[in-house]
């Protein structure tokens, strides 16, 4: 029997809200237990606050957003720009994976516009791969489990890879009815409005999120036509990690759980 638990692993506070929250809301509405984990604490996300002040503000924002889903919150384990694939961080991520015992893991694209995102994805993959290995120590220690897990990678920021090439998902999740709640979740990260506009020229970050989800909705048109369905107005896109080392071939619990609001590219 499938364990109805989903773990979102992201780099920074607000990343889950940008690219994953609509799917988490869909799963939560269907009775799935949601687990919320940002690896870094967001300490560099301000031009006006000190590192410690910024980390404290962003921790409260993330905890509030997680409570609105609702979800189990796991505290960050390192500073911004220190998300690397190291034994120490892998042991901590692996512990969270074992605690959450998910059947679905949602994480960043393996190719994204910044290394924290890419390395967070690698750590998530490594944490799932070691989930059943009793000889692999976790920090803190936690018992392994051996059920199947499917990993899904979100759209990179801008729906493009670091070379500017458009990335097309294999799975489209309809978040049209969840877009207002997703906007509310992202708005919990109010400290990021000024930061993103000043440093990355992302004006009106709530509108940026909605525009990116509209773009993915447009991408769903081709897949919808193949399945004789209507495309989605707003969508989150996912690409499933290859099953080897994680599950039996064909294991796709996201499609099974969200069969009425997902289109899979055939």
C-alpha positions as CSV (number, residue, x, y, z in Angstrom):
1,X,0.0,0.0,0.0
2,X,1.4,3.4,-1.0
3,X,2.5,5.7,1.8
4,X,0.5,8.9,1.2
5,X,3.3,11.3,2.2
6,X,4.9,14.0,0.0
7,X,8.2,15.8,0.8
8,X,9.1,19.1,-0.8
9,X,12.8,19.8,-0.8
10,X,13.8,23.3,-1.9
11,X,16.9,25.5,-1.6
12,X,15.5,28.7,0.0
13,X,12.4,30.1,1.7
14,X,9.9,31.0,-1.0
15,X,11.1,28.4,-3.6
16,X,8.5,25.9,-2.6
17,X,5.8,28.6,-3.1
18,X,7.1,29.6,-6.5
19,X,7.2,26.2,-8.2
20,X,5.7,23.5,-5.9
21,X,2.9,24.8,-3.7
22,X,0.0,24.3,-6.1
23,X,0.8,20.6,-6.4
24,X,1.2,20.3,-2.6
25,X,-2.2,21.9,-2.1
26,X,-3.7,19.4,-4.6
27,X,-2.2,16.5,-2.8
28,X,-3.1,17.9,0.6
29,X,-6.8,18.2,-0.5
30,X,-6.7,14.5,-1.3
31,X,-5.5,13.5,2.1
32,X,-1.7,13.4,1.6
33,X,0.6,14.3,4.5
34,X,2.7,17.3,3.3
35,X,6.3,17.8,4.5
36,X,8.0,21.1,3.9
37,X,11.9,21.5,3.9
38,X,14.1,24.4,2.8
39,X,17.8,23.4,3.0
40,X,19.1,27.0,3.3
41,X,17.9,29.6,5.7
42,X,17.7,32.6,3.3
43,X,20.2,34.7,5.2
44,X,21.5,36.4,2.1
45,X,18.1,37.5,0.9
46,X,18.2,41.2,1.9
47,X,20.0,44.4,1.1
48,X,18.9,46.0,4.3
49,X,19.0,43.3,7.1
50,X,22.0,41.6,8.6
51,X,22.5,37.9,7.8
52,X,21.1,36.8,11.2
53,X,18.2,39.3,11.0
54,X,17.3,38.1,7.5
55,X,17.5,34.4,8.5
56,X,15.2,35.1,11.5
57,X,12.6,37.0,9.4
58,X,12.6,34.4,6.6
59,X,12.3,31.5,9.1
60,X,9.1,33.0,10.4
61,X,7.8,33.6,6.9
62,X,8.5,30.0,5.9
63,X,6.9,28.6,9.0
64,X,3.8,30.7,8.4
65,X,3.6,29.6,4.7
66,X,4.0,26.0,5.7
67,X,1.2,26.3,8.3
68,X,-1.2,27.5,5.6
69,X,-0.9,24.4,3.5
70,X,-0.8,22.8,6.2
71,X,2.4,20.8,6.4
72,X,5.1,19.5,8.7
73,X,8.0,22.0,8.8
74,X,11.6,21.0,8.9
75,X,14.1,23.8,9.8
76,X,16.9,24.8,7.4
77,X,20.4,23.2,7.8
78,X,22.8,25.7,6.3
79,X,23.3,29.3,5.1
80,X,22.6,30.6,1.6
81,X,25.3,29.8,-1.0
82,X,26.5,27.0,1.2
83,X,24.3,24.3,-0.3
84,X,26.9,21.8,-1.6
85,X,26.8,18.0,-2.0
86,X,28.8,17.2,1.1
87,X,28.7,14.2,3.5
88,X,27.5,16.5,6.3
89,X,24.6,18.0,4.4
90,X,23.7,14.7,2.8
91,X,23.4,13.1,6.2
92,X,21.0,15.8,7.4
93,X,18.9,15.7,4.2
94,X,18.8,11.9,4.4
95,X,17.5,12.2,8.0
96,X,14.6,14.4,6.8
97,X,13.8,12.0,4.0
98,X,13.6,9.1,6.5
99,X,11.4,11.1,8.9
100,X,9.0,12.1,6.2
101,X,8.9,8.6,4.7
102,X,7.5,9.9,1.4
103,X,6.3,8.2,-1.7
104,X,6.6,11.4,-3.6
105,X,9.5,13.8,-3.4
106,X,9.2,17.2,-5.1
107,X,12.4,19.2,-5.7
108,X,14.2,21.6,-8.0
109,X,15.3,21.0,-11.5
110,X,18.8,19.5,-11.8
111,X,19.6,22.4,-14.1
112,X,18.5,25.8,-12.8
113,X,19.7,29.3,-12.9
114,X,21.6,29.1,-9.6
115,X,23.8,26.4,-7.9
116,X,21.8,26.4,-4.6
117,X,18.8,25.1,-6.6
118,X,20.8,22.5,-8.5
119,X,22.6,21.3,-5.4
120,X,19.4,21.1,-3.4
121,X,18.0,18.8,-6.1
122,X,21.1,16.6,-6.0
123,X,20.9,16.4,-2.2
124,X,17.2,15.4,-2.4
125,X,18.1,12.7,-4.9
126,X,20.9,11.4,-2.8
127,X,18.8,11.4,0.4
128,X,16.1,9.3,-1.3
129,X,18.7,6.9,-2.8
130,X,20.1,6.2,0.7
131,X,16.7,5.8,2.3
132,X,17.0,2.1,2.7
133,X,20.7,1.8,3.5
134,X,21.2,1.0,7.3
135,X,25.0,1.5,6.8
136,X,24.5,5.1,5.8
137,X,24.4,7.3,8.9
138,X,22.0,10.2,9.1
139,X,22.1,13.3,11.3
140,X,20.2,13.0,13.5
141,X,19.9,9.2,13.3
142,X,16.7,7.8,11.9
143,X,15.6,4.3,10.8
144,X,15.7,3.5,7.1
145,X,12.7,2.5,5.0
146,X,12.5,0.6,1.7
147,X,9.2,1.4,-0.1
148,X,9.2,2.9,-3.6
149,X,9.7,6.7,-4.0
150,X,9.2,8.8,-7.1
151,X,11.2,12.0,-7.5
152,X,9.8,14.9,-9.6
153,X,11.8,17.9,-10.6
154,X,10.1,21.3,-10.9
155,X,10.4,23.7,-13.7
156,X,13.6,25.8,-13.5
157,X,13.0,29.5,-12.8
158,X,11.8,31.2,-15.9
159,X,10.9,27.8,-17.4
160,X,14.3,27.8,-19.0
161,X,17.6,26.1,-18.3
162,X,20.8,28.1,-17.6
163,X,21.5,28.4,-21.3
164,X,18.1,30.0,-21.9
165,X,16.5,27.0,-23.6
166,X,12.8,26.3,-22.8
167,X,12.2,23.3,-20.6
168,X,9.0,21.3,-21.3
169,X,7.6,19.3,-18.4
170,X,6.4,15.6,-18.7
171,X,3.7,16.2,-16.2
172,X,1.3,19.2,-15.9
173,X,-0.6,19.7,-12.7
174,X,-3.6,22.0,-12.9
175,X,-3.3,24.7,-10.2
176,X,-6.0,27.1,-11.6
177,X,-8.3,26.6,-8.6
178,X,-5.3,26.8,-6.2
179,X,-3.7,29.9,-7.7
180,X,-5.2,32.3,-5.2
181,X,-4.0,30.2,-2.3
182,X,-0.6,29.7,-3.9
183,X,-0.4,33.5,-4.2
184,X,-1.3,33.8,-0.5
185,X,1.5,31.3,0.4
186,X,4.1,33.2,-1.6
187,X,2.9,36.5,-0.2
188,X,3.8,35.2,3.2
189,X,7.4,35.8,2.1
190,X,7.0,39.6,2.1
191,X,10.6,40.3,2.7
192,X,11.5,39.1,-0.8
193,X,9.6,41.7,-2.8
194,X,12.3,44.4,-2.4
195,X,15.1,41.9,-2.6
196,X,14.1,40.2,-5.8
197,X,13.4,43.5,-7.5
198,X,16.7,45.1,-6.4
199,X,19.0,42.1,-7.1
200,X,17.4,40.0,-9.8
201,X,15.1,42.5,-11.6
202,X,12.1,40.4,-10.7
203,X,9.4,43.0,-10.4
204,X,6.2,42.2,-8.6
205,X,7.2,38.7,-7.5
206,X,3.6,37.5,-7.0
207,X,2.8,38.4,-10.7
208,X,6.0,36.8,-11.8
209,X,4.9,33.5,-10.2
210,X,1.5,33.7,-11.8
211,X,3.0,34.5,-15.2
212,X,5.3,31.5,-15.0
213,X,2.4,29.3,-14.1
214,X,0.5,30.7,-17.1
215,X,3.4,29.8,-19.3
216,X,3.3,26.2,-18.1
217,X,-0.5,26.2,-18.6
218,X,0.2,27.2,-22.3
219,X,2.7,24.4,-22.6
220,X,0.0,22.0,-21.5
221,X,-1.9,22.7,-24.7
222,X,0.0,20.2,-26.8
223,X,-0.3,17.4,-24.2
224,X,-4.0,18.2,-23.7
225,X,-4.7,17.9,-27.4
226,X,-3.1,14.4,-27.5
227,X,-5.4,13.3,-24.6
228,X,-8.5,15.1,-25.9
229,X,-8.6,17.3,-22.9
230,X,-8.7,21.1,-22.2
231,X,-5.4,22.8,-21.4
232,X,-4.9,24.4,-18.1
233,X,-5.0,28.1,-17.4
234,X,-2.4,27.8,-14.6
235,X,-0.2,24.8,-14.2
236,X,2.9,23.5,-12.4
237,X,5.3,21.4,-14.5
238,X,7.2,18.3,-13.4
239,X,9.8,15.9,-14.9
240,X,10.0,12.5,-13.3
241,X,13.5,11.3,-12.3
242,X,14.4,7.9,-13.8
243,X,13.2,5.1,-11.6
244,X,16.5,3.2,-11.2
245,X,17.5,3.0,-7.5
246,X,14.2,4.5,-6.4
247,X,11.2,2.4,-7.4
248,X,9.9,-0.2,-9.8
249,X,9.6,0.9,-13.4
250,X,6.3,2.6,-14.1
251,X,5.8,3.8,-10.5
252,X,4.2,7.2,-11.0
253,X,2.2,8.1,-7.8
254,X,1.8,11.8,-8.7
255,X,-0.3,10.8,-11.8
256,X,-2.2,8.2,-9.8
257,X,-3.0,10.6,-7.0
258,X,-3.9,13.6,-9.2
259,X,-5.5,11.7,-12.1
260,X,-8.3,14.2,-12.4
261,X,-6.1,17.3,-12.6
262,X,-2.9,16.1,-14.3
263,X,-1.9,15.6,-17.9
264,X,1.1,13.4,-18.6
265,X,3.0,13.9,-21.9
266,X,2.9,10.6,-23.7
